Every structure is written in structure tokens, then in C-alpha cells.
Amino acid sequence: MKRKSISALFLTVVLSAAMLLGGCGDNADQQESSQGSETVEDGSESESAPEESGEVQIWDGYYQDTSTGLLSFVRLNEDGTYYAKYFDGGVMEAGTYRVLDEDMEYYADGGTDGDFTTEEDNTKATASQVVELTSYKTGDVVKIAFDNDQLCDMSLGGMANHRTLTHDAEYAYNPDTDEIAIELFVFYAGSSMGSNFVLSHNRTFTDVTGDAFLDGSWEMKEAGVYALTYSDGTEATLTVEADGKNAVLAKAGGEELVLRDTFEESGDLSGTVVLSLTAEDAQVGLPMGVNLRLDCYGDNTCKLIVEVAQVGAELEADKGTYSVSETFQYTFNFEKAGEITGTPDYASATETSLDVAAAYKADVEVEFNGAQTPLSIDSELSGTYVMGGEASAQAAEVVNTLTVEDAQVGLPMGVNLRVDIYSDDTCKLIVEVAQVGAELEADQGTCSLDEASFKYTFHFEKAGELVSEPDYASATAEGLGMTLAYKADTEVEFNGAATPLSIDAVLEGRIEAQ
């Protein structure tokens, strides 16, 4: 059963944008668009080697910035390709580059107030060269002022603007350790998960759309068009539609295969998760913690999944079968870990649910991008079994929602807030950070609806008791509007780090007539 992690990317990416640093001169604020890092029309077509001193080449080391407290870098390779990793891997890009003899004006500093947004006093400079980046995935062209062997007044992944990347030519760059694999596209043939095509940033691909595992290399001919060369010399073309959801694989001999970015899950019990046990930030021998998930399926099979949020990967580490007794004693039989006994927490039992834990310990391997990675796992996983239902996360349904957009919560940009009200009379406050595609829980509690006054009473862990206000003037036969004033200092957790937020916002929703 395919699952995607909500946060593939780091919240620290967004937080780092609050740092007031940047430009080829002084530090400064950020703004939505950064001069020197816009997508522009091609100007001069004159390519040249950059203005360098001595024997240093632009592909020596990398161009780096740590002003946000996290490492961001752009690596310009000798073959005309680039790899960019911003905020310790929160945002990654890859593509091709050119150095052009072309004048470009940029902001060298934010002026006397150090604030780039007050443009009238910003110090301007002109570079005689630009570095032009073309994204593999989108085809977007970005030009960056290149002055004094620095990438000037640029944006880091579209978020932290007016940054200067200085050249650390002495750094011993190693793609194997410095780069995180970027899967540019993952497509499926015949809506089958096992029949897939993966295009990776390092100009390699894998093709298992047929009866055999094939791989090879690729070149981008134009935006969305990739010339493929298989390891046996066979050539093909992959054409990706602008929305990235569909593609056509044209092979030698005229055969064309339609690919899509989704697959259909099986309708039988083998695809139905009836219990999930999880452990967050588990230490398994990698440089960072990972999340572990033990999925139990309706056909009495089970899988242990390693969730690596930094690369958006879910990797199978072990699998097997399980059985459950009348007293809810779970017994797992894994291929790697052997027999493991789950422990029910009878004290947690309700009429419909029971908490379960299992201690998993084994040395295993996971496969990622064709390589085997050994892991040493010793963790306790826990979850809730819901009688007569699927996994506990799906036991309660959202029955109502209140929202507010662009709320100011102490981050450098606005976020969306959402209070979800569930069918089991619980509620959660969710912070939606669109910049990194993350939905983070900021508060939770219980709630009840007074059907006479149409008022919700919430009991949040952080905000305490709150009561919604119905808008009787908006009432129709279909329902009426309502508002909720939420105010609290809270924290959200992302990638193992707690980030404080100060929330004072009015959310709006509607009560529909039953």
C-alpha cells in the first residue's frame, strides 16, 4: 500500500528564511522576488569561461552559504550540469548551467537600514557575467549575477533571498556523500506499482515497465523531452507533459508506452492496513533519525517500513506474517527479525480500541537507488487497534473544518491554519506550510457541539477552552457560518526539532444543516 510522507522536506527550510543575511554585500531581509534570481528571457548568447584567478576552476569545490544556520550550496560540474542543495537538503535542484558574458545589475547590500525591501537605499552593482541555471524538472531558466567568483543576490530555493554564495574551491566535493538522490520523475505503466520508470538527477534511469530490469543514461533535449540510452545501446525518448503527471515512453521500433504518476492499489485485503505501529526518530545507524512503521494487512501479512523524510523515501526493511489471539496478543514472524510478540495495553482499552506495542530488533538492509544500505534496528513501535476498522489513523473522519489563510505566527511568511473536527469528538489544529508541503500538528483536544445554540466548545491542550461564535445573520436552510478565535503559544515538530509559534488568529467555518 503506497503512502507518502506529508513532510518530505524540512520545516527548517522555512525557518531559515527568517535570518537577515544576504547579497554580495551586507545582510538583509527577504522578499518574494529577488533581483538577480528571476526566470527571464535569454539575453546575450555569448558563453565564456568565468573570470577566474590562478588555476581555480568553477567546478572546484562548491559555492556555499551558511547565513541561515544551515548549509546551502551550488555545485557546478565540469560537464555543464549543476546540483543545488539548500538548507541541508530541505530543497534540492539539478539541471544544466552556462556562464554568459552578460551584464546584470544586482543588489550588493540592503543600504543603511540593511533592509532589501526598502529598495530606494539599496546599493547596486553590475556583474559582467551571469550563471544561467536550467532546471531538469521544470525547464525554468534562472540567471544569477556572477561577480568576483561569487553567486550574488540569489534566492535559495525560492525562499531565502538576497544571498551570496562564496566559492570554497578547496572543498573535496564527493557526489556520493554530498548529494541526496533526486528522483525527478516516477511513472507507472498500466497503473501497476511494480511496473515503473524512474528518472534520477544524476542522468541515470531505471526501467521495469517490461519483463526485465533495465537502466541507462539520459540527456535533456528540451523542457520535458529526455533522450534515453539503455545500457545495451538501445535508444528511446521520454516525453513528460507540462504538469508532470503523464509521460510517453517511445522505444525503438515505434512502440509507445503511456506512463502515469499514480498506480492502482489492489482491492483485496492484502492492500488493507488494519493496524499500524510506529516509532519516530529511531536511530538505525544513519546520520539522522528515521521513522519506522509496521503495517499489518488484512491478509495477515506485515511489513516493516523505514521512512526517510530527507529524501521522501519509504523503504521496506522486513516482512512476514502475523496472527492475533482472542486476547489481542499479536505474534509476528518476520524474515529477518524472526518471531516477535506484541504487547496489548489493556489499561488503554475502550469499547472500540486497544493500544498495542512491539519491540523490533534486527540487523537488516534496505535498497535505495540500486544500493544496499545496512541498518541496525532496536526500537519499540506502538499504535492503536480499532475494532472493526482499518488502521487507527483512519478510525475517525473529519466532519467539520475551520480555516484561516496567511496567518502570522512568528515565521517569516504567513501560513494557513486549520482546525479539524473529527467524528469521535476530537479536534486538531494544523499548521499548513505550503513552502515545504508540510502539515504540522500544533494543538489537539476534544470538542462538542451545542445543537441548540450551534456553538462548538473546544478543550485544547495548549489553548485551553475556546467557544466558537455562530453567525446567525448568515443562517439559511442549509446552515450558518461560524468563527473561532484561537490564541496560544505552541510548538510544532518537524524532522525531530521543535519550533515555537505564537498564534492569534480567527478561523472561519460553517455548520451544515443535517
N, C-alpha and C positions, 0 to 999 in steps of 0.2 A: 504494500500500500504506500503510495508516494506521499510524502509530506514535505513541506517547505518551511524552513525556519522563518519566523516572522522577521527577525533582525539578521540579515546577512551581513550586514555592515555595521560599523562601530558607532555608538552614540558619541564616543569621544571625538569623532569627526566633527559633529555639530558643535560640541562644547569648545573645541579648539578654535572655532571661528570667533570666539569672544575675545581672544587675545588681540591686543592692539599693536601689531607689528606688521611691517611690510615695505614694499617698494625697494628701489635701489638706493634709497637714502634712509630717512627716519622711519620709525614705526608708525602705524596708523590704523584707523578703523576700517571696517569692510563695508561695501555697498553691493547692491545686486549685480551691477555690471562693472567690470574692471577694464579701464582703458589699457590696451595692450594685450588683452586676452579675449577679445570678441571673435565670433565667427565672422569672417569678412570675405569679400570677393578677392580673387587673386590680383595682386598688383604686378610689380616687376617680376619677370620670369628669369631674371639673371641669378643663377645659382653660383655659389663660390665657396671656397673653404673659408671658415671663420677667421677673424683676425686673432691670431694666437701669438704667444711669445715662446721662444725656445722650441723644444721638442714636444711640448704638451699638446695632445690632440683632444678634441671634444669628446671622443669616446673613451678617454682615460677616466677611470673612476665614475663619478656621477655629479650632478648638480643637486644640491641639497639645501634644506631649510629646516630648522628646529624651533622657529619662533613661537609655534603653537604649543610647545612642550612635547610634541610627537614628531618623529622623523617623517619628512616628506622628501621624495627625490624624483628626478627625471634622469633616466639613463638613455643616452644617445649612442646607439650601437654603430659600429663601423659600416655595417651593411645597409644603413639608411633606415633602420627601424628604431622605435623607441619603446621604452617601458616606463610607466609612471606609477609610483605607489605613494599615496598621500595618507597622512595620519596613521602611520604604522600599519597600513594595509586596509584602512577603512574604505578607501576609494582607490580603484586601480584602473589604469587605462593602458592601451597598447595601440601601436599603429606605425606609420611611416613619418619621416621628417625630411625637411630640406632647410638648408641655410641659404637665405637670399640676400643679395646686395640691394637693400631697400630701406629707405629712411622710415623711421617710425617714432613718433613722439610719444613719450610716456611720462608718468609722474615719478619723479625721483624721491620726493618726500611729501609729507602732508602739510608743509608750511609751518608757520609759527605755532599753530594750535595742534599740530600733529594729527589733524583730522582730515582724511582724504575726502570726506563727504562735503566739506566746505571748500569747493573747488577753486574759489577765487584766489586763495593764497597758496595753493599747491605749487611746488617747484617742478617745472617741466624740464625735460631733457630730450635729446633726439639721438636715437641709435642709428647707425649706418647699416645695420644688418638686422634681420629677423630670423627666428627659428619658426618654421611653419610645421605644425603637427596635424596629421590627418588620421582620425580615429579609424581603426579597423571595423569597429562595430557599427558606428553611425555614419561614417564618411564625413563628419563635420571637420571643417578646417579652422584651426586656431593659430593666430600669429602672435608671437611673443617677442618683445624688444630684446635684442641680444647686444649687450654693451659691456665692454671691459671684462669679457669672458664670464658674464653673469646673465641669467634669465631674469629680466626685470619686470616689475609691476604686473605680475601674473596672478592668476587665480589658481588655488589648489583645489582641484576637483570641482570647481564651480562654487565653492563656499568661502574659504578664507582668501580674500582678495588683496591686491597690492603687496605681494610677497616677492622677495628677492631670493633666488636660488643661486648660491655661490658654488664654484667649481672645486670639488675635492678630488683633484686628479690623482692623489696618492692612494686613494681608497682602492683596495683589491676587490673589485666587484666580481661576484660569483652568482650567476643566474640560479644555480641550484639552491642556494641558501638565501639570496636577497630577493628572489621573486616568488610570489604566490601565483600558482597557476590560474589563469583566467579562461574559463570556458566561454568563448564568445557566443556560441550558439549550441543548443542541444535540441535536436529534432528527432521525431519518431516516425517510422514508416508503418502504415497500416494500423495506426493508433496502438501499437504494441510497445510496452516499455522495454522489452528485450531486443527490439529491432530499432537501434538508434544510430544517429550520426552526430559526432561531437567535433566542433571546430575550436581549437585552442589558440591562445595568443602567440605562442612560440612558432607559429606557422606549421603546426602539425595537425593531423586529424585522425580520427578513428571511425571506421565504418563497419557496423554489424547489421546493416539493413538486409544482408543476404544470408547465405548459409555459412559464411566464414568470417573470421575476424580480419579486417583489412586496415591498413594505415598508410600514411604518406605525408606529403608536404603540400602547401598551398601558397599561392600568390594572389593578392587582391588586384584585379584588373580595373575596377571602378567600384563606387559605393554599392555594396550588395552583391557583387559578382566576384566569385573566387575560382581561380583556375587550380584544379586539383591534379596532383601527380602521385599515383599509388606507388608503393614500394616496388612493384613489379614493372613499373614504367607506364602502366595504363593511365590515360588522361581522362578527366571529366570536368564538369563545371557545376558549381553550386550557385544558384541564384536565389537570394533571400529577398522577400518582399519588404517594403519600407517599414512595416510595423513589426518585423522580426518574428512574426507568428507562423509564417508559412514559407516554404522553400521548395525549389525543384532541383533534383539531382539528375543532371543529364550525363549519362555514361556513353562510352564509345559504342558505336553501332546504332545510335539514335534512341536507345532506351531512356525513358524519363520516369523518375520516381518522385511522387509528391510527398513531401515531408511536412509534419506539423509539430508545434512545440508542446503538444499535450498528448496524453495517451489515455486509453480507456481502462478503468480498473475492472477486475473480474467481479461478476455479480454473485459469485458463490461465497461461502463462509470463509474461504481462505483469504479473502481480502477484507474481512470484517474484524476490526480490533475490538475485543471485548474487555481487555484490561491493559493498561499501560503503567509500568513502573519507571520512575525517572530518578536521576541524580544529576545535580547541576555542578558545574565547575570541578569535575572529577580530574584528579591528577593521574595520568596514564603513561607518563614518560615523554610527553611532547612539551615544547616550550611554554604552552599555555594550557589552561584547563579546558575541558570539553564537557558537553552534556551527554549523558548516557540515557538510552531509552530501551526498555524491554517491552516489546509488543507481543501480546498474546492474542492469537487469532481464533475465530470461531470453529476452525477445523482442528483445534488442539495442537497447532504448531506455534512456534515462538521464534523471535529474532532479537538479538541484542544489537542496537544501532548506536554508532558513535556520531554525534552531531558536532561538526567542526564549523562554528559560526563564521570564523575568519575567512573561509573560502566557500561558504554556503553549501557544504557537503554533508550528506548523510551516508555513512559507510557501515556496511554490515560486518560485524566482528565475530558473531557466533550465531548459531541457530540450532533448533532441536524441537522437542515436543514437550507437552506438559499435561498434567492431569490434576483434577481438583476433587477433594473428598466432600462428603456431605457436611463436614465441619469447616469447609473452606480452607483446608490445608492444601497449598499448591506444591506440587512436585515437578521440578523442571529437569529435563535430561538434555543437556547441551552436548554438541560435538566436541567442543574444546574444554569447557568447564566441568563436564560430567553432571552428576546429579546434585541439584541444589533444592533445598526445601524452603518454601516461602513461609512467612510467619504472619498469621492474621492477628490484628489488634482488636480483640473482642470488646475492649472498653470503648472503642470508637463506633461500635455497631449502632446503626439506626434501622428503621423498618425497611430501608431500601439500599443501604450501603454499608461497606466494611473496608477499613484500611488494611492494606497488605504490604509487607516488606520482604525483600530478598537480598541476601548478601552474595554478590557475584565476585569470584576471584579466579583469574586465569591469565596466562600469557597467550596473546592472540596476535594475529596480523590482519591488517585491513589493506585493501588495494585502492590506490588513488592514482589516476592518470598513468596507469600501467605499471606502477611501482608498488612493492610490498613494504609496508611500514609496521614494525613490531610494536606492540603495546602491552603494557603490564597493568592489568585492571584489578583493583581491590576496592570495591565500593558497595555501599548499601543503597539499593533503589527502593522507592516506595510509591504507592499510588492508592487509588480508591476503586474498589469493585462496586459497580452499580447493578443491583439485581434487575434482571430483565432488560438491561440496556447494553449499549456499547461502552467504549472507554469513558472514564469518569469525566473527561473534559467535555464530552458531548451529552452529559446527562441532563443539563438544564439548558433551555433555549432562551434566547433574548426575546423578551416580549415588549420592551419599550426602550427608547433611547433619547437622551438629551444631548445636544451638541453645541459647541461654540467654535468658531474659526478664528485663527490668527490671535490666539490668546498670548499675552506677555507673561512669562513665568520665570524670568531670570536668565533665559538663554538669549543669544544674540539675534534670534529671529523668533517670529511668532510660531506657535504650534496649535494644532487642533485638539480640543478636549472632547471626550465622550463619556457619558455615564450610561452604562448598560444595565438594564434591569432584567433579571432572569426569572424564569418560571418558578424557581424554588424560593423566591423572595430574597435572593441575594443581589448584590449590586457591586459594580466595579467602576472606578474612574480610570480611564485610559488616556494616556498622552500619545498622540499621533505625531511622529516626527517624519514628515514627508521626505526630508532631505536624505534620509538613510533608510526609508521604508520600514520604520520601526513603530510598533505599538507596545507601549510600556505601561504596566500597571502602577498607578500612583497611590491608590487607596481602594479599600474594599469594605463591605459591611453587609447589612441587611436593610430591607425596606418593606413598607406596607402601604396599601392604598385605601384611603377612606372613600368608599364609593358614594357617600352622601355629599361630601364636600369636594371630591375629586382632588384631594391633596395627598401627595406621597410624603411619608415620613421616613427619612433615611437615618441610619445609625452607622456612620463611617468610623473606622479605626482611627484615622488621623483628624478628620474634620468634625467628628462628633455628630450630634443630632442636627439635621437640616430638614426643613419642610419646604416643599415646592409650593409655588403660588399659581393657582389656576387663573387663566384669563377668561373670565366669564363673558366678557364682551365679544369674544371670538367664537362663542359656542354656536354650533349648528347641530342639525340632526345627526351628523357624522361624528362629532366630537368637539373638543376645545383645546386651545393651546395652554401651555404651562411653562414656567421658568423655575430655575433652581440657582440660587446664589451659593456658590461653593468658595470657601476661603480656608486655606490651611497651608502650613509649611510642611512639605512632604519630600520624599525621595523616590527616585526611580532607579532600578538596577539594570545595567546593560554591560554585558561582557565581564561580569564579576565586579564592576565598580558601581558605587552608589553616588548618585548625582542629586544634590539638593535643588528643590524647586519651590518657589513661592507663588501660590496660585490664588488669585482673587478674580473670579470671573462669573458671569451669569450665563448659564446654559439654557437652551430652549428646546422644547419638545411638544408632543401632542398626545392627548389621551383620546383614543378612538372609541366610539360607541360600540358596545358588544351586541 
